[in-house]
Amino acid sequence: MNLKLLFICLFLAVLLAPAEVYFFFAILKGENDNDEEDENSEWLFDIQEPEGLCHPNPCHNGGECREKGKRKFKCDCPDPFKGKRCEKGPKICKRGKCGRGECVLTSAPPFYECKCKLPFLPPDCKHYSLCNPNPCKNGGQCIQDGNDFDCQCSQGYRGRFCNVEPNDCFVDDGESYRGNVSETENGDECLYWNSHFILERGVDPFNTFEDPDGLGHHNLCRNPDGDIMPWCFFRRGRKLLWDYCDVTECPEPTSQEKTTKTNPPTDDVPPEPKPTDAKPSTTNTPTKPETTEATKPTDATTGAPPTPTPNTTVSQEEFATCGQPQPKKSMARIYGGLKVPPGEIPWQVSLQVRPSQTSQPFSHICGGVLIASCWVLTAGHCIEKNKDMQVLMGSLSLNSEDSMTQTLDVERAIIHENYRETPIAVYNDIALLKLRGNNGVCANETQFVKTACLPNSQLPDGMECRISGWGATEQSDYGSNHLLEANVLLINQEKCSERNIYGSALAQNMFCAGYLQGGVDSCQGDSGGPLTCQESGAHVIYGLVSWGDQCGKKFKPGVYTRVTEFVDWINAKIQQTSR
């Protein structure tokens, strides 16, 4: 009887305080889910039978790589990091810790701080106050609007909190911008650069975050990677996104001002000093890389020029090298494929189509990879009949073209003779696109347009490679306007051919890559795009996005066309067409 009475009391307690009970369990569930995910990652990583070497170092966060036997490795992780590749940092920012605010990582105890979204108040962002104190800057008036507020700004000021001054603008690509805009073009509030959403993967939160690119403990728009204008990260729910900011470009100086600036200084008048935050002249205009020995990229381990994997018979006379990206700036602190620096994947192209003999706009359908000035490699299932085709290269965004972009018509599409689709798989899924050009030259080599190398050997299982594309994401079934990238592991062929994964559907000229626990995968719109791996200091096109069972599903990694099986076919078709 006493036991029944206890259950009744507990049931009544839940009915009387549902919000508090739910919130309490939500926090506990968030913590437990993270712990279970860590354990699953460990054993799922083990059954993928990872193999690989220590060059380049696969360990994150300063981990030291030690070779075990001929082809396996182990990462020795510094405190407090752990995981097979030292990729797991301490889980400081638990769900619910900062209420209606953002948890940011700091380098001093307690190693986090809550940044509240007004009108919620520090320290934990769980209580709010409207217009007291006044959140509006620069003399702005706070006007209460129900449970929210608006700022009525003084003349010339703008932004949600009137924090943007009248002369707040950027010059050139905005690399030197140090203004106060903190919203995207669509009105999303920027995340702090030290937000745990940005730093939780692959970055040591115990190091200070300020750097010369203007990043730090703030949420102001910046351009740390040499993109076309200032940008920032934002989030929707638990998803991290990025976009360009609502910041204006500074007006062009008048012709008289230009003349004054370009006049050489005389002996009597000292030259005008440059402002301390001015953008270095070497980064103002991207230039075509020189091919002299003195300017070739060097191998980070030996200091000697890297030896790219040869493209066998494919002519590279028009391009100085293959597989050698020259990104404007490295974004090593950002992982997970959210932001690709300009020039980081210069062989990525967008295959676009429209109905034949129409003036309709072209639309993106697939990815592709540039392997020579006039040749693009893509998936066979991307080729559609009765369609005009073009490729766009050199740009990171599909909704805006700039000086980096090159757009070329497709003169001819060549699908593999044994291409075949079945209800469960796509076989010999490869095609060549011949671009239209002049005198054998189509695409021009720049910092943002380069070729990937063709492979000449198999690569070890467990090696970490990279996929990229504008494919569908969890935020948009129709794709992303910004180029995305992600790291994936080459999965053991025997493992991927097991019955609970892909069984007999997996042919020898295909392979799997990704993570068996799911979450990171190529998707629709990425088809035909590159999977590249580093070999001998160069990026080699090892796979083409082909097919899979949904996107990011557990035990259903992406399936890729194994390019090593088609190198002879590629060379033969190019030679036949060039005669």
C-alpha positions as CSV (number, residue, x, y, z in Angstrom):
1,M,0.0,0.0,0.0
2,N,2.8,2.4,0.9
3,L,4.5,1.7,-2.4
4,K,1.3,2.6,-4.3
5,L,1.0,5.8,-2.3
6,L,4.6,6.7,-3.2
7,F,3.9,6.3,-6.9
8,I,0.8,8.4,-6.7
9,C,2.8,11.2,-5.0
10,L,5.5,11.1,-7.6
11,F,2.9,11.2,-10.4
12,L,1.2,14.3,-8.8
13,A,4.5,16.0,-8.5
14,V,5.2,15.6,-12.2
15,L,1.8,17.0,-13.1
16,L,2.3,20.0,-10.8
17,A,5.7,21.0,-12.1
18,P,6.1,19.8,-15.7
19,A,8.3,22.5,-16.9
20,E,10.9,22.1,-14.2
21,V,11.0,18.3,-14.4
22,Y,11.3,18.4,-18.2
23,F,14.1,21.0,-18.0
24,F,16.0,19.0,-15.4
25,F,15.9,15.8,-17.5
26,A,16.7,17.7,-20.7
27,I,20.0,18.8,-19.1
28,L,20.8,15.3,-17.9
29,K,19.9,13.8,-21.2
30,G,22.2,16.2,-23.1
31,E,25.1,15.2,-20.9
32,N,24.5,11.4,-21.2
33,D,24.0,11.6,-24.9
34,N,27.4,13.1,-25.3
35,D,29.0,10.4,-23.2
36,E,27.3,7.7,-25.2
37,E,28.4,9.3,-28.4
38,D,32.0,9.2,-27.3
39,E,31.9,5.5,-26.4
40,N,30.2,4.7,-29.7
41,S,32.8,6.6,-31.6
42,E,35.6,4.6,-29.9
43,W,34.4,1.1,-30.8
44,L,33.0,2.1,-34.2
45,F,36.3,3.6,-35.1
46,D,38.0,0.3,-34.1
47,I,35.9,-1.9,-36.3
48,Q,36.7,0.4,-39.3
49,E,40.1,-1.2,-39.1
50,P,42.0,2.1,-39.6
51,E,45.4,2.0,-41.2
52,G,47.7,4.9,-42.1
53,L,51.0,6.6,-41.6
54,C,52.0,9.7,-39.5
55,H,52.8,12.0,-42.5
56,P,50.8,14.2,-42.5
57,N,50.1,14.0,-38.8
58,P,46.5,12.6,-38.3
59,C,46.5,13.7,-34.6
60,H,44.6,16.8,-33.6
61,N,45.4,19.3,-30.8
62,G,49.1,18.7,-30.7
63,G,48.9,14.9,-30.4
64,E,52.0,13.0,-31.3
65,C,51.7,10.2,-33.9
66,R,53.5,6.9,-33.4
67,E,53.6,4.2,-36.1
68,K,52.5,0.8,-35.0
69,G,53.9,-1.8,-37.4
70,K,54.0,-1.0,-41.1
71,R,50.7,0.8,-41.7
72,K,49.0,1.5,-38.3
73,F,49.4,4.4,-36.0
74,K,48.5,5.6,-32.5
75,C,48.1,9.2,-31.2
76,D,49.6,10.2,-27.9
77,C,47.2,13.0,-26.7
78,P,48.2,15.9,-24.4
79,D,45.9,16.6,-21.5
80,P,43.0,17.2,-21.5
81,F,42.3,15.7,-25.0
82,K,41.5,12.2,-25.9
83,G,40.2,10.0,-28.7
84,K,41.8,8.0,-31.5
85,R,43.0,11.3,-33.0
86,C,43.0,13.5,-29.9
87,E,39.9,15.1,-31.4
88,K,37.8,15.1,-28.2
89,G,38.3,18.1,-25.8
90,P,36.7,18.6,-22.4
91,K,32.9,19.1,-22.5
92,I,32.8,22.4,-20.7
93,C,29.7,23.9,-22.3
94,K,26.9,21.5,-21.3
95,R,23.4,21.9,-22.8
96,G,21.4,24.4,-20.7
97,K,24.4,25.9,-18.9
98,C,23.9,29.3,-20.3
99,G,20.1,29.4,-20.6
100,R,19.2,31.9,-23.4
101,G,22.8,32.7,-24.3
102,E,25.9,31.4,-25.9
103,C,28.6,29.5,-24.0
104,V,32.0,30.7,-25.0
105,L,35.4,29.1,-24.2
106,T,38.1,31.0,-22.4
107,S,41.7,30.3,-21.5
108,A,41.3,30.8,-17.7
109,P,39.2,29.0,-15.1
110,P,36.3,28.1,-15.2
111,F,37.2,28.0,-19.0
112,Y,33.8,29.3,-20.1
113,E,31.7,32.4,-20.0
114,C,28.0,33.0,-20.8
115,K,27.3,35.6,-23.4
116,C,23.6,36.5,-23.0
117,K,21.2,37.4,-25.8
118,L,19.5,40.5,-24.7
119,P,17.2,41.1,-22.8
120,F,18.5,38.1,-20.8
121,L,21.0,39.0,-18.2
122,P,24.3,37.6,-16.9
123,P,25.7,35.5,-15.3
124,D,23.6,32.5,-16.5
125,C,21.2,34.2,-19.0
126,K,18.1,32.8,-17.4
127,H,16.5,36.0,-16.2
128,Y,15.6,39.0,-18.3
129,S,15.0,42.8,-18.0
130,L,13.5,45.0,-20.8
131,C,15.2,48.3,-21.4
132,N,16.8,48.5,-18.0
133,P,19.7,48.9,-18.4
134,N,19.4,50.4,-21.8
135,P,20.8,47.9,-24.4
136,C,20.9,50.6,-27.2
137,K,24.2,52.2,-28.0
138,N,25.2,55.6,-29.2
139,G,22.1,57.4,-27.8
140,G,19.6,55.0,-29.1
141,Q,16.2,54.8,-27.4
142,C,14.9,51.4,-26.2
143,I,11.2,50.8,-26.9
144,Q,9.5,47.9,-25.2
145,D,7.7,45.6,-27.6
146,G,5.7,43.0,-25.6
147,N,8.3,40.6,-24.2
148,D,11.0,42.0,-26.5
149,F,12.4,45.4,-27.4
150,D,13.5,47.5,-30.3
151,C,16.2,50.2,-30.5
152,Q,15.4,53.5,-32.2
153,C,18.8,54.7,-33.3
154,S,20.2,58.2,-33.6
155,Q,20.6,59.6,-37.1
156,G,23.2,57.7,-39.1
157,Y,23.6,54.8,-36.7
158,R,22.2,51.3,-37.4
159,G,22.2,47.7,-36.2
160,R,19.9,46.1,-33.7
161,F,21.7,47.8,-30.8
162,C,22.6,51.0,-32.8
163,N,26.2,49.8,-32.5
164,V,27.1,50.5,-36.2
165,E,28.5,54.0,-36.8
166,P,27.8,56.0,-40.0
167,N,31.3,55.5,-41.4
168,D,31.4,51.8,-40.6
169,C,32.5,50.2,-43.9
170,F,35.1,47.9,-45.4
171,V,37.8,48.4,-48.1
172,D,38.8,45.9,-50.8
173,D,37.8,42.5,-49.5
174,G,37.5,43.6,-45.9
175,E,40.5,41.8,-44.5
176,S,41.4,45.0,-42.5
177,Y,37.8,45.6,-41.4
178,R,37.6,46.3,-37.6
179,G,34.1,47.7,-37.5
180,N,31.1,46.8,-35.3
181,V,28.7,45.0,-37.5
182,S,27.6,41.8,-35.9
183,E,24.7,40.6,-38.1
184,T,24.6,38.6,-41.4
185,E,22.9,39.9,-44.5
186,N,19.8,38.0,-43.5
187,G,19.7,39.5,-40.0
188,D,21.1,36.5,-38.1
189,E,23.1,37.4,-35.0
190,C,26.8,36.4,-35.2
191,L,28.4,34.0,-32.8
192,Y,31.3,34.9,-30.7
193,W,34.5,33.7,-32.4
194,N,35.3,31.8,-29.2
195,S,31.9,30.2,-29.1
196,H,32.0,26.5,-28.2
197,F,30.0,25.9,-31.4
198,I,33.0,27.0,-33.4
199,L,35.8,25.7,-31.1
200,E,34.6,22.5,-29.7
201,R,36.1,20.4,-32.5
202,G,39.8,20.5,-33.2
203,V,40.8,23.6,-31.3
204,D,42.5,23.9,-27.9
205,P,40.1,26.1,-25.7
206,F,42.9,26.6,-23.2
207,N,44.9,28.8,-25.5
208,T,44.2,32.5,-26.0
209,F,42.1,33.1,-29.1
210,E,43.1,36.7,-30.1
211,D,45.1,36.9,-33.3
212,P,46.2,39.5,-35.9
213,D,43.1,38.7,-38.1
214,G,41.0,40.6,-35.6
215,L,39.4,37.5,-34.1
216,G,38.9,37.3,-30.3
217,H,36.3,37.3,-27.6
218,H,33.7,39.2,-29.6
219,N,31.1,38.5,-32.3
220,L,32.0,41.2,-34.8
221,C,32.3,40.4,-38.5
222,R,35.7,39.8,-39.8
223,N,37.4,38.3,-42.9
224,P,40.2,36.1,-41.5
225,D,40.5,33.7,-44.5
226,G,40.7,36.2,-47.4
227,D,37.1,35.8,-48.7
228,I,35.4,38.4,-50.8
229,M,34.0,40.4,-47.8
230,P,33.6,40.2,-44.0
231,W,31.5,37.2,-42.7
232,C,30.7,35.4,-39.5
233,F,29.3,32.2,-38.0
234,F,25.8,31.9,-36.7
235,R,23.6,29.1,-35.6
236,R,20.1,27.8,-36.0
237,G,19.2,25.4,-33.3
238,R,22.2,23.1,-32.8
239,K,23.6,23.7,-36.3
240,L,26.6,25.9,-37.1
241,L,26.3,28.0,-40.2
242,W,28.1,31.0,-41.8
243,D,27.2,33.8,-44.1
244,Y,28.4,37.2,-45.3
245,C,27.7,40.2,-43.1
246,D,25.4,43.2,-43.4
247,V,28.4,45.5,-43.8
248,T,28.7,48.2,-46.6
249,E,31.7,48.7,-48.8
250,C,33.5,52.1,-48.5
251,P,32.9,54.5,-51.3
252,E,35.6,54.8,-54.0
253,P,37.8,57.9,-53.4
254,T,37.4,60.7,-55.9
255,S,39.9,61.1,-58.8
256,Q,41.5,64.0,-57.0
257,E,42.1,61.8,-53.9
258,K,43.5,59.1,-56.0
259,T,45.9,61.5,-57.7
260,T,47.1,62.8,-54.4
261,K,47.7,59.3,-53.0
262,T,49.6,58.1,-56.1
263,N,51.9,61.1,-56.3
264,P,55.5,60.0,-55.3
265,P,56.8,61.7,-52.2
266,T,59.4,64.5,-52.7
267,D,62.7,64.9,-50.8
268,D,61.1,67.8,-48.8
269,V,57.9,66.0,-47.8
270,P,58.1,62.7,-45.9
271,P,55.8,59.9,-47.2
272,E,52.5,59.5,-45.5
273,P,52.6,56.7,-43.0
274,K,50.3,53.7,-43.7
275,P,47.6,53.0,-41.1
276,T,48.5,50.1,-38.8
277,D,45.5,48.0,-39.8
278,A,46.0,48.4,-43.6
279,K,45.9,45.3,-45.6
280,P,49.4,44.2,-46.9
281,S,49.9,45.0,-50.5
282,T,50.9,41.5,-51.3
283,T,47.3,40.3,-50.7
284,N,45.4,43.0,-52.5
285,T,45.3,41.2,-55.9
286,P,45.7,37.5,-56.4
287,T,48.4,36.8,-59.0
288,K,49.1,33.8,-61.1
289,P,51.7,31.7,-59.3
290,E,55.2,31.7,-60.9
291,T,56.7,28.4,-61.9
292,T,60.3,29.1,-60.8
293,E,62.0,26.8,-58.3
294,A,62.2,29.6,-55.8
295,T,58.4,30.1,-55.6
296,K,57.2,26.5,-55.8
297,P,55.5,25.2,-52.6
298,T,57.7,23.2,-50.4
299,D,57.0,20.0,-48.4
300,A,56.5,20.8,-44.8
301,T,58.5,17.9,-43.5
302,T,61.6,18.1,-45.7
303,G,61.6,21.7,-47.0
304,A,62.1,20.3,-50.5
305,P,59.6,20.9,-53.4
306,P,56.9,18.2,-53.2
307,T,56.6,15.6,-55.8
308,P,53.1,15.5,-57.1
309,T,51.6,12.3,-58.2
310,P,51.9,12.3,-62.0
311,N,48.8,12.5,-64.0
312,T,50.2,9.7,-66.2
313,T,49.3,10.5,-69.8
314,V,47.0,13.5,-69.2
315,S,48.7,16.6,-70.5
316,Q,49.4,19.3,-67.9
317,E,51.3,21.6,-70.2
318,E,48.9,24.4,-69.6
319,F,49.0,24.1,-65.8
320,A,52.4,24.3,-63.9
321,T,51.5,21.7,-61.3
322,C,48.6,19.5,-60.1
323,G,47.3,19.0,-56.6
324,Q,48.9,22.1,-55.1
325,P,46.4,24.5,-53.6
326,Q,47.4,28.0,-52.6
327,P,44.7,29.1,-50.2
328,K,44.7,32.8,-49.4
329,K,44.8,32.0,-45.7
330,S,44.7,28.8,-43.6
331,M,41.7,28.4,-41.3
332,A,43.2,25.5,-39.3
333,R,41.0,26.5,-36.3
334,I,37.8,25.7,-38.2
335,Y,36.8,22.1,-38.7
336,G,33.8,20.2,-39.9
337,G,33.5,21.6,-43.4
338,L,31.7,24.8,-42.5
339,K,34.0,27.3,-44.2
340,V,36.3,26.7,-47.2
341,P,39.0,29.4,-47.6
342,P,39.4,30.8,-51.2
343,G,41.9,28.7,-53.1
344,E,41.7,25.7,-50.7
345,I,40.0,23.4,-53.2
346,P,40.8,25.0,-56.6
347,W,39.9,21.9,-58.7
348,Q,36.3,21.8,-57.5
349,V,33.8,22.7,-60.2
350,S,30.0,23.1,-60.3
351,L,28.3,21.3,-63.2
352,Q,25.3,23.3,-64.2
353,V,22.5,22.6,-66.8
354,R,19.5,24.1,-68.5
355,P,17.1,22.9,-71.2
356,S,18.7,22.9,-74.7
357,Q,18.3,25.9,-76.9
358,T,16.6,28.0,-74.2
359,S,17.6,31.2,-72.4
360,Q,16.7,29.8,-69.0
361,P,19.3,30.3,-66.3
362,F,21.7,27.4,-65.5
363,S,21.3,25.6,-62.3
364,H,23.7,23.4,-60.3
365,I,23.1,19.7,-60.4
366,C,26.5,18.1,-59.6
367,G,30.1,18.6,-58.6
368,G,33.1,17.8,-60.7
369,V,36.9,18.0,-60.6
370,L,39.3,19.7,-63.0
371,I,42.1,17.4,-64.2
372,A,43.4,19.4,-67.2
373,S,42.7,22.8,-68.8
374,C,39.9,21.4,-71.0
375,W,38.8,18.3,-69.0
376,V,36.6,17.7,-66.0
377,L,35.9,14.4,-64.3
378,T,32.4,13.8,-62.9
379,A,29.9,11.0,-62.2
380,G,28.1,9.3,-65.1
381,H,24.7,9.7,-63.5
382,C,25.1,13.5,-63.6
383,I,24.9,13.6,-67.4
384,E,21.4,14.5,-68.7
385,K,20.3,14.3,-72.3
386,N,18.9,17.3,-74.1
387,K,20.5,19.7,-71.7
388,D,23.1,22.5,-72.2
389,M,25.9,22.2,-69.7
390,Q,28.5,24.5,-68.3
391,V,31.0,24.4,-65.5
392,L,31.7,27.1,-62.9
393,M,35.1,27.1,-61.2
394,G,37.1,29.3,-58.9
395,S,34.2,30.4,-56.8
396,L,33.0,29.3,-53.4
397,S,29.4,30.6,-53.8
398,L,26.8,29.6,-56.3
399,N,24.7,32.7,-55.9
400,S,27.5,35.2,-56.6
401,E,30.2,35.4,-59.2
402,D,33.3,37.5,-58.8
403,S,36.7,38.1,-60.3
404,M,37.9,34.6,-59.2
405,T,35.2,32.8,-61.2
406,Q,35.7,31.1,-64.6
407,T,32.6,29.8,-66.5
408,L,33.1,27.5,-69.5
409,D,30.6,25.7,-71.8
410,V,30.8,21.9,-72.0
411,E,31.5,20.8,-75.6
412,R,31.1,17.1,-75.2
413,A,30.2,14.6,-72.4
414,I,31.7,11.1,-72.5
415,I,30.0,8.5,-70.2
416,H,31.7,5.2,-69.5
417,E,30.5,2.5,-71.9
418,N,29.6,0.1,-69.1
419,Y,27.7,2.6,-67.0
420,R,24.7,0.9,-65.4
421,E,22.1,1.8,-62.9
422,T,20.2,-0.7,-60.7
423,P,17.8,-0.3,-57.9
424,I,20.5,-0.8,-55.3
425,A,23.7,0.6,-56.9
426,V,25.3,2.6,-59.8
427,Y,28.1,0.8,-61.7
428,N,31.1,2.4,-63.6
429,D,29.8,5.7,-62.5
430,I,32.2,8.0,-64.2
431,A,32.2,10.6,-67.1
432,L,34.5,13.1,-68.8
433,L,33.5,16.6,-69.8
434,K,35.3,18.2,-72.7
435,L,35.3,22.0,-72.2
436,R,35.1,24.5,-75.0
437,G,38.2,26.6,-75.5
438,N,40.7,28.1,-77.9
439,N,43.9,26.3,-79.2
440,G,43.6,23.6,-76.6
441,V,43.4,26.0,-73.7
442,C,40.1,26.3,-71.8
443,A,40.5,27.0,-68.0
444,N,43.3,29.3,-67.0
445,E,45.5,28.5,-64.0
446,T,45.1,31.0,-61.2
447,Q,45.3,30.9,-57.4
448,F,41.7,29.7,-57.4
449,V,41.6,27.4,-60.4
450,K,44.0,24.4,-60.5
451,T,44.0,20.7,-61.4
452,A,43.9,17.7,-59.1
453,C,46.4,14.9,-59.7
454,L,45.2,11.5,-61.0
455,P,46.3,8.6,-58.8
456,N,48.8,5.8,-59.7
457,S,48.3,3.5,-56.7
458,Q,45.9,2.3,-54.1
459,L,45.8,4.1,-50.7
460,P,45.7,2.5,-47.3
461,D,42.4,1.9,-45.4
462,G,41.7,4.3,-42.6
463,M,43.5,7.2,-44.3
464,E,41.8,10.6,-43.8
465,C,40.7,12.2,-47.0
466,R,38.5,15.2,-47.9
467,I,35.1,15.5,-49.7
468,S,33.6,18.8,-50.9
469,G,30.5,20.1,-52.7
470,W,27.4,22.2,-52.6
471,G,25.2,19.3,-51.8
472,A,22.1,19.0,-49.6
473,T,22.7,19.6,-45.9
474,E,20.5,19.1,-42.8
475,Q,19.5,22.7,-43.2
476,S,18.5,22.6,-46.9
477,D,17.3,19.7,-49.0
478,Y,18.2,21.7,-52.1
479,G,21.8,22.3,-51.3
480,S,24.1,25.0,-49.9
481,N,25.1,28.2,-51.8
482,H,28.5,28.0,-50.1
483,L,31.1,25.3,-50.8
484,L,31.4,22.9,-47.9
485,E,34.1,20.3,-47.1
486,A,34.5,17.5,-44.6
487,N,37.1,14.9,-43.7
488,V,36.3,11.2,-44.1
489,L,38.1,7.9,-43.5
490,L,38.7,5.3,-46.2
491,I,36.8,2.3,-45.0
492,N,38.1,-1.2,-45.3
493,Q,36.6,-2.9,-48.5
494,E,35.8,-6.1,-46.7
495,K,34.2,-4.3,-43.9
496,C,32.0,-2.3,-46.2
497,S,31.0,-5.4,-48.1
498,E,29.5,-7.0,-45.0
499,R,25.8,-7.9,-45.2
500,N,24.6,-5.2,-42.7
501,I,26.4,-2.4,-44.7
502,Y,26.4,-2.8,-48.6
503,G,27.0,-6.6,-49.1
504,S,27.5,-7.7,-52.7
505,A,26.3,-4.4,-54.2
506,L,29.8,-3.0,-53.6
507,A,32.0,-3.7,-56.7
508,Q,35.8,-3.6,-56.8
509,N,35.8,-0.3,-58.7
510,M,33.9,1.3,-55.8
511,F,34.9,2.0,-52.2
512,C,33.3,3.4,-49.0
513,A,34.4,6.5,-47.1
514,G,33.0,8.3,-44.1
515,Y,32.3,7.2,-40.6
516,L,30.2,4.1,-39.8
517,Q,28.5,5.9,-36.9
518,G,27.1,8.3,-39.5
519,G,26.9,12.1,-39.4
520,V,29.5,13.1,-42.0
521,D,28.8,12.2,-45.6
522,S,28.4,13.4,-49.1
523,C,24.8,14.1,-50.3
524,Q,22.7,15.0,-53.3
525,G,24.2,17.8,-55.2
526,D,27.7,16.6,-54.3
527,S,27.5,13.8,-56.9
528,G,30.5,13.7,-59.2
529,G,32.5,15.9,-56.7
530,P,36.0,15.0,-55.6
531,L,37.3,12.8,-52.8
532,T,41.0,13.8,-52.6
533,C,43.8,12.4,-50.5
534,Q,47.3,13.8,-49.9
535,E,50.0,11.6,-51.4
536,S,53.7,12.7,-51.7
537,G,52.7,16.3,-50.8
538,A,50.0,16.6,-53.5
539,H,46.2,16.2,-53.5
540,V,45.2,13.2,-55.6
541,I,41.6,12.6,-56.9
542,Y,41.0,9.1,-55.5
543,G,37.2,9.0,-55.6
544,L,34.1,10.6,-57.2
545,V,30.9,10.9,-55.2
546,S,28.6,8.2,-56.5
547,W,25.8,6.8,-54.4
548,G,24.8,5.7,-50.9
549,D,21.8,4.8,-48.7
550,Q,20.5,8.2,-47.6
551,C,22.9,10.8,-46.2
552,G,25.0,10.4,-43.1
553,K,23.1,7.3,-42.0
554,K,24.6,4.9,-39.5
555,F,26.4,1.9,-41.1
556,K,25.6,3.4,-44.6
557,P,28.7,5.5,-45.5
558,G,29.0,7.2,-48.9
559,V,30.1,5.1,-51.9
560,Y,32.6,6.5,-54.3
561,T,33.9,5.6,-57.8
562,R,37.5,4.3,-57.4
563,V,39.4,6.5,-59.9
564,T,42.5,4.2,-59.8
565,E,40.4,1.6,-61.8
566,F,39.7,4.2,-64.5
567,V,42.9,6.0,-65.2
568,D,43.6,4.1,-68.4
569,W,40.1,4.8,-69.6
570,I,40.5,8.5,-68.8
571,N,43.7,8.7,-70.8
572,A,42.4,6.7,-73.7
573,K,39.3,8.9,-74.1
574,I,41.3,12.1,-73.9
575,Q,43.8,10.9,-76.5
576,Q,41.1,9.8,-78.8
577,T,39.2,13.1,-78.6
578,S,42.4,15.2,-79.0
579,R,43.3,13.6,-82.4
